[in-house]
Amino acid sequence: MSDATGLLEMAISITFVALALGQIFSMVRLVIGPTAGDRILALDTMVINAIGLVVVLGIHQGVQIYFEVSLLIAMLGFVSTVALARFVLRGDIIE
């Protein structure tokens, strides 16, 4: 049983590192992105990475509330991405 637990802990550690690197690379793209579209895509990728980090943290700690938090982050991330893209394209959010 300890081999499976050790393997799970190692997989969770590797996942944390991969998602953290993805978050850092997205932040770099957000800062140096040449166009507004690149910055919007970087923000959307950061939301996805944040969802992944919250879910993996929930798996690591064994707490189910993190999964509900990830659903809230997903909803807010989708709405904010759509609003920002619409603002960039049209200049307003609500017509």
Order of alpha helices (4+ residues) and beta strands (2+ residues): alpha-alpha-alpha
